[in-house]
C-alpha cells in the first residue's frame, strides 16, 4: 500500500471532482476563530446541563453526543455559515438535508482507535420489512438499517474540525477511491494495490467524504484533543413510508 499525507490549505468552493474520484476532500478556513469559539461554548454549556441524557456518552477515551443537531440546535446557525452553505450548494445542490449528526471528543490521552470500515447504516423512524433494507438494529428507541448501496452512494458526510487534527491525535486515514467499490468487506480489499491517506485538517476546516469510503482512526499519541462534528446529508425519500428519524432541513 502506498501512503501519503493529505493536507489542504486553500479554500475552494467546488471540490466535486475530488469527492467523486477520491471519495473525500479537505477544505480549510471554513470557520473563523470566533465561530469556533462560539461552537465550543455552546457545546460545553450543553454538556454541563445535559450530560445525563441518553444521547450523551462519556468514557475515558471518548465523549460523544448523538443527534447533535437536535440536542444543541443553537449551534446550527454557526455551523451553516455562508461558507458551508456555498460549499454544499456548489458541490451537491440545494435539496440536501441533515439525516444524522454526532459530536466526537477524543481526549488528550485517548487510546481509542477505530478499524477500517464503511458507514453502512442510516437512522430511521421505525422498522419496516423492505427488500434490500437489512441488518436492522435498535438502540435508545433509534432504529438503524443498512439500505441499498444506491442510497448510500448519493449521500455525503461533512466533518467539522474544532481542533487541528493530525496523524498524532487521531486524524482519519482513508483508502482512496474505495467508495467506488460498493459495499465490501475490508478483507476483500487488496491493500498492496491501494493508496492510504492520512487526512490532516486545520482547526476550522472540514472534510467531506462519501459513506462507502473506507476510513479508520489511530490512537492519540501527542496529548492533543480532537473534537469533530460529524453531519450526514441526503436528498432522498425512503420507500414504503419509511422516514429519516433525524431529518432536519437547514433554514439558514
C-alpha positions in Angstrom: 0.0 0.0 0.0 1.3 3.4 -0.9 0.9 6.2 1.8 0.6 10.0 1.6 -0.2 12.7 4.0 -3.2 14.8 2.7 -3.5 18.4 3.9 -5.3 21.3 2.2 -4.6 25.0 3.0 -6.7 26.6 0.2 -10.4 27.4 0.2 -12.2 26.2 -2.9 -16.0 26.1 -3.3 -16.2 23.3 -5.8 -14.4 20.1 -5.0 -16.9 17.7 -6.6 -14.3 16.0 -8.9 -12.1 15.2 -6.0 -15.0 13.9 -4.0 -16.2 11.7 -6.8 -12.7 10.4 -7.8 -11.1 10.0 -4.3 -14.2 9.7 -2.1 -13.2 12.8 0.0 -11.8 16.3 0.1 -10.5 18.7 2.7 -11.3 22.4 2.8 -9.6 24.6 5.4 -10.6 28.1 6.6 -14.4 27.4 6.5 -14.8 28.8 10.0 -13.1 31.7 11.7 -11.8 31.7 15.3 -14.9 33.5 16.6 -17.3 30.9 15.1 -15.2 28.0 16.6 -15.1 29.7 20.0 -18.9 30.1 19.9 -19.4 26.4 18.9 -17.2 25.3 21.8 -19.0 27.5 24.3 -22.4 26.1 23.2 -21.2 22.5 23.4 -19.6 23.0 26.8 -22.7 24.6 28.2 -24.9 21.8 26.9 -22.5 19.2 28.2 -22.8 20.6 31.7 -26.6 20.7 31.7 -27.5 17.6 29.7 -24.7 15.1 30.3 -27.1 12.6 31.8 -29.1 12.4 28.5 -29.4 9.1 26.7 -27.7 10.6 23.6 -24.6 11.7 25.6 -21.9 9.1 26.0 -18.8 9.6 28.1 -15.8 7.4 28.9 -12.1 7.9 29.5 -11.4 7.5 25.7 -14.4 9.3 24.2 -17.1 11.8 24.7 -19.9 11.7 22.1 -23.3 13.4 21.6 -25.6 11.7 19.2 -28.4 13.5 17.5 -26.2 16.5 18.0 -28.3 18.9 15.8 -31.3 18.1 17.9 -29.6 18.2 21.3 -27.9 21.5 20.7 -29.9 23.2 17.8 -28.5 26.6 18.7 -25.2 25.5 17.0 -26.8 25.3 13.6 -26.7 29.0 12.8 -22.9 28.9 13.3 -22.4 25.6 11.6 -24.3 26.6 8.5 -22.4 29.8 7.9 -22.2 31.3 4.4 -19.1 29.4 3.6 -20.6 26.0 4.4 -23.8 26.8 2.6 -21.9 27.8 -0.5 -19.8 24.7 -0.4 -22.8 22.4 -0.1 -24.7 24.2 -2.9 -21.8 24.3 -5.3 -21.0 20.7 -4.9 -24.3 19.0 -4.3 -27.2 21.4 -4.8 -29.9 22.9 -2.6 -32.1 20.0 -1.7 -29.9 18.1 0.8 -30.9 17.8 4.4 -29.4 16.5 7.7 -30.1 12.8 8.4 -27.7 12.2 11.3 -25.2 14.2 13.4 -22.7 13.2 16.1 -20.2 15.2 18.1 -16.9 13.4 18.9 -14.4 14.5 21.5 -11.3 12.4 21.6 -9.5 13.4 24.8 -5.8 14.1 25.0 -4.8 10.7 26.4 -7.3 8.6 24.5 -6.2 5.1 23.4 -9.3 4.7 21.4 -8.9 3.7 17.8 -11.3 2.7 15.0 -10.6 -0.1 12.5 -11.2 0.4 8.8 -14.9 0.4 8.0 -17.6 1.9 5.7 -20.6 3.9 7.1 -23.4 1.5 6.1 -26.4 2.4 8.3 -28.9 5.2 8.3 -31.2 6.3 11.1 -35.0 5.7 10.5 -38.2 6.1 12.4 -39.4 2.5 12.5 -38.8 -1.0 11.3 -40.4 -1.9 8.0 -39.8 -5.1 6.0 -38.5 -3.7 2.8 -36.5 -5.5 0.2 -32.7 -4.7 0.3 -33.0 -3.0 3.7 -31.2 -5.3 6.1 -29.2 -5.6 9.3 -31.7 -3.8 11.5 -30.7 -2.6 15.0 -32.4 -0.5 17.6 -30.8 1.4 20.5 -32.4 4.0 22.7 -35.6 3.8 20.5 -33.5 4.7 17.5 -33.8 2.3 14.5 -30.9 1.8 12.2 -30.7 -0.1 9.0 -28.4 -0.8 6.1 -30.1 0.5 2.9 -29.2 -0.5 -0.7 -25.9 0.9 -1.8 -27.7 3.2 -4.2 -29.0 5.2 -1.2 -25.5 5.4 0.4 -23.8 6.3 -2.9 -25.9 9.5 -3.1 -25.3 10.7 0.4 -22.3 12.6 1.8 -20.8 13.5 5.2 -19.2 16.7 6.4 -16.8 16.6 9.4 -16.2 20.0 11.0 -12.9 20.2 12.9 -13.0 22.2 16.1 -9.3 21.3 16.8 -6.4 20.9 14.5 -6.3 17.3 13.5 -3.1 15.5 12.6 -1.8 11.9 12.4 -0.8 12.2 16.0 -4.2 12.9 17.5 -6.4 10.5 15.5 -6.9 12.1 12.1 -8.9 9.9 9.8 -7.0 7.6 7.4 -8.8 6.5 4.3 -8.4 4.2 1.4 -8.6 6.5 -1.7 -11.4 5.7 -4.1 -12.6 2.7 -2.1 -16.1 4.2 -2.2 -16.3 3.2 -5.8 -16.1 -0.5 -5.0 -19.6 -0.7 -3.5 -20.3 -2.4 -0.1 -17.3 -4.6 0.6 -15.7 -6.5 3.4 -12.3 -5.0 4.3 -10.5 -8.3 3.9 -11.6 -8.3 0.3 -9.5 -5.2 -0.4 -6.1 -5.9 -1.9 -4.2 -3.5 0.3 -1.0 -3.8 -1.7 -2.8 -2.2 -4.7 -4.4 0.6 -2.6 -3.4 4.1 -1.6 -3.9 5.1 2.0 -4.1 8.8 3.0 -3.9 10.5 6.4 -6.4 13.3 6.3 -5.0 16.2 8.4 -7.3 19.2 8.8 -6.7 22.6 10.3 -8.9 24.0 13.1 -11.9 25.5 11.4 -11.6 23.2 8.4 -13.9 20.5 7.1 -13.6 17.1 5.5 -16.3 16.0 3.1 -16.5 12.2 2.5 -18.7 9.6 0.9 -20.2 6.9 3.3 -18.7 4.0 1.4 -15.2 5.3 1.7 -13.2 3.0 3.9 -11.9 5.0 6.9 -10.2 4.4 10.2 -8.6 6.3 13.1 -5.5 5.6 15.2 -4.8 6.2 18.8 -3.8 9.6 20.1 -0.1 9.9 20.7 0.6 13.6 21.2 -1.7 14.5 24.1 -3.7 16.9 21.9 -7.5 16.9 21.9 -9.5 16.2 18.8 -13.1 17.4 18.5 -15.2 16.9 15.4 -18.9 17.5 14.4 -19.9 14.7 12.0 -23.0 15.5 9.9 -24.6 13.2 7.3 -26.7 14.5 4.4 -29.2 13.1 1.9 -31.7 14.4 -0.6 -33.6 11.1 -1.0 -37.1 10.0 0.1 -37.1 6.5 1.6 -39.6 3.9 0.3 -42.8 2.4 1.7 -43.4 5.1 4.3 -40.0 4.7 5.9 -38.7 8.1 7.1 -35.4 9.5 8.2 -35.6 9.8 12.0 -33.2 12.7 12.4 -34.2 14.6 9.3 -33.7 18.4 9.6 -33.7 20.9 6.8 -31.4 23.9 7.4 -33.3 27.2 7.2 -30.2 29.4 7.2 
